[in-house]
Amino acid sequence: MNNWTEADLKAIDEAIALGAFEVEFTNHRVKYRSLADMLHIRKLIATSLGIADQNARPTTTFAVHSRD
């Protein structure tokens, strides 16, 4: 379990905004393979800090019923 900080969240947000794949976190540096990997880690960091994902889209579920 990582001890993520708000500085770590800011660092990955800045890297994503710049299109960079390497992030210098508080206590380590990581080079990611893809934006998808970075977004996944960003979500983990935000969740561990108790911060709602501002990019999350609300979902709607519809029930389907048919009369056969």
C-alpha positions in Angstrom: 0.0 0.0 0.0 1.4 3.4 -1.0 1.2 6.5 1.1 0.1 8.8 -1.7 0.1 12.5 -1.2 -1.8 15.4 -2.8 1.6 16.3 -4.3 1.7 12.9 -6.0 -1.8 13.5 -7.5 -0.7 16.9 -8.7 2.5 15.4 -10.2 0.6 12.8 -12.3 -2.0 15.4 -13.3 0.7 17.7 -14.6 2.4 14.8 -16.5 -0.9 13.9 -18.1 -1.5 17.5 -19.1 1.9 17.7 -20.7 1.7 14.4 -22.4 4.7 13.1 -20.5 4.9 9.4 -19.5 7.5 9.9 -16.7 6.3 11.1 -13.3 8.4 12.2 -10.3 6.4 11.4 -7.2 7.3 12.4 -3.6 9.5 9.4 -3.1 10.0 7.7 -6.4 10.0 8.1 -10.2 7.9 6.0 -12.6 7.9 5.8 -16.4 4.5 4.6 -17.7 3.8 2.8 -20.9 0.5 4.4 -21.8 -1.9 7.1 -20.9 -4.4 4.4 -19.8 -1.8 3.2 -17.2 -1.4 6.7 -15.9 -5.1 7.3 -15.7 -5.5 4.0 -13.7 -2.9 5.1 -11.2 -4.3 8.6 -11.0 -7.7 7.0 -10.0 -6.0 4.9 -7.4 -4.2 7.9 -5.9 -7.4 10.0 -5.9 -9.3 7.2 -4.3 -6.7 6.6 -1.6 -6.8 10.3 -0.8 -10.6 10.3 -0.6 -10.9 12.6 -3.6 -13.7 12.0 -6.0 -12.7 11.5 -9.6 -13.6 14.7 -11.3 -13.4 13.1 -14.7 -15.8 10.3 -13.9 -18.9 10.3 -15.9 -22.2 9.5 -14.2 -23.8 6.3 -15.3 -27.4 5.5 -15.8 -28.9 2.0 -15.8 -32.2 1.2 -17.6 -34.3 -1.8 -16.9 -35.6 -3.7 -19.9 -38.8 -5.7 -19.7 -40.4 -7.6 -22.5 -43.7 -9.4 -22.7 -43.3 -12.6 -24.5 
